[in-house]
Amino acid sequence: MNTTDCIKTRRSIRNYKEDQISQEVLKEVVDLARFAPSWKNTQTARYYVVQDAAVKQNIAENCMMEFAFNTKTLTKAPALVVVAYVEKRSGYERDGSFSTSKEDRWEMFDAGIATQTFCLAAHEKGLGTCIMGIFDEEKIAEAVSLPEGQKVGAVVAIGYPAEEPQAPARKEVEQLVQFL
Ligand SMILES: Cc1cc2nc3c(=O)[nH]c(=O)nc-3n(C[C@H](O)[C@H](O)[C@H](O)COP(=O)(O)O)c2cc1C
């Protein structure tokens, strides 16, 4: 799959086949995601893959801020990935001060790049993903026993797609770009 096809045909997938994903394939996806750019190459993204049915269901039912749509998606997905990041590196100087006026927001910026790279890599391997932003950060951290010094960036449902959704409408290029 070339880059254009990968970017254009990736969709948020919310219906999955029951097939489990092998750890080998999941490692191949992370192997690609680790080439995402990051602040001073700090590589702060971490991937917590949840395949255990009980842990996954606990997250689906108790950690998604009672947003039933996400509970439903996670219940159908054979796995989910908590994308976390190591705190206080991205956007920081060695002495612990912020490098720029964006302060700690580069942490989530890097987590976002890593998450999209992960999703594109997964798509290339025939997997569907859905990035989720509506979740209870503290409860997710507890559910996956996130180590001290790491924060949850996003929750990603993952599995082999059982649907082929149309791309939601996109803005026109002219609405997005300005040449100066
Ligand atoms: C930061 C972020 C948070 C999102 N949160 C959710 C979510 O909580 N639940 C959900 O079903 N989709 C969520 N989405 C998926 C978007 O709805 C989806 O990307 C958008 O509608 C465009 O569709 P596409 O991904 O198929 O191109 C999220 C996407 C992003 C990037």
The ligand as an SDF file (V2000), in Angstrom:
LIG
                    3D

 31 33  0  0  0  0  0  0  0  0999 V2000
   -8.3940   12.9700   19.1930 C   0  0  0  0  0  0  0  0  0  0  0  0
   -9.5290   12.1240   18.6640 C   0  0  0  0  0  0  0  0  0  0  0  0
  -10.5170   11.6840   19.5030 C   0  0  0  0  0  0  0  0  0  0  0  0
  -11.5460   10.8550   19.0310 C   0  0  0  0  0  0  0  0  0  0  0  0
  -12.4600   10.3580   19.9240 N   0  0  0  0  0  0  0  0  0  0  0  0
  -13.3780    9.4670   19.4820 C   0  0  0  0  0  0  0  0  0  0  0  0
  -14.2280    8.8180   20.4070 C   0  0  0  0  0  0  0  0  0  0  0  0
  -14.1520    9.0310   21.6130 O   0  0  0  0  0  0  0  0  0  0  0  0
  -15.1230    7.9060   19.9060 N   0  0  0  0  0  0  0  0  0  0  0  0
  -15.2030    7.6140   18.5630 C   0  0  0  0  0  0  0  0  0  0  0  0
  -16.0300    6.7650   18.1930 O   0  0  0  0  0  0  0  0  0  0  0  0
  -14.4070    8.2300   17.6560 N   0  0  0  0  0  0  0  0  0  0  0  0
  -13.4890    9.1310   18.0870 C   0  0  0  0  0  0  0  0  0  0  0  0
  -12.6130    9.7060   17.1790 N   0  0  0  0  0  0  0  0  0  0  0  0
  -12.6920    9.3640   15.7340 C   0  0  0  0  0  0  0  0  0  0  0  0
  -13.2560   10.5320   14.9070 C   0  0  0  0  0  0  0  0  0  0  0  0
  -14.6390   10.6450   15.1330 O   0  0  0  0  0  0  0  0  0  0  0  0
  -12.9330   10.2770   13.4180 C   0  0  0  0  0  0  0  0  0  0  0  0
  -11.5310   10.2730   13.2330 O   0  0  0  0  0  0  0  0  0  0  0  0
  -13.5490   11.3370   12.4930 C   0  0  0  0  0  0  0  0  0  0  0  0
  -14.9540   11.2890   12.5240 O   0  0  0  0  0  0  0  0  0  0  0  0
  -13.1110   11.1590   11.0300 C   0  0  0  0  0  0  0  0  0  0  0  0
  -13.4200    9.8510   10.5540 O   0  0  0  0  0  0  0  0  0  0  0  0
  -12.2800    8.8870    9.9690 P   0  0  0  0  0  0  0  0  0  0  0  0
  -11.3260    8.5940   11.1060 O   0  0  0  0  0  0  0  0  0  0  0  0
  -12.9820    7.6460    9.5160 O   0  0  0  0  0  0  0  0  0  0  0  0
  -11.5940    9.5970    8.8550 O   0  0  0  0  0  0  0  0  0  0  0  0
  -11.5900   10.5170   17.6490 C   0  0  0  0  0  0  0  0  0  0  0  0
  -10.5760   10.9620   16.7920 C   0  0  0  0  0  0  0  0  0  0  0  0
   -9.5530   11.7310   17.2910 C   0  0  0  0  0  0  0  0  0  0  0  0
   -8.4260   12.1460   16.3500 C   0  0  0  0  0  0  0  0  0  0  0  0
  1  2  1  0
  2  3  1  0
  2 30  2  0
  3  4  2  0
  4  5  1  0
  4 28  1  0
  5  6  2  0
  6  7  1  0
  6 13  1  0
  7  8  2  0
  7  9  1  0
  9 10  1  0
 10 11  2  0
 10 12  1  0
 12 13  2  0
 13 14  1  0
 14 15  1  0
 14 28  1  0
 15 16  1  0
 16 17  1  0
 16 18  1  0
 18 19  1  0
 18 20  1  0
 20 21  1  0
 20 22  1  0
 22 23  1  0
 23 24  1  0
 24 25  2  0
 24 26  1  0
 24 27  1  0
 28 29  2  0
 29 30  1  0
 30 31  1  0
M  END
$$$$
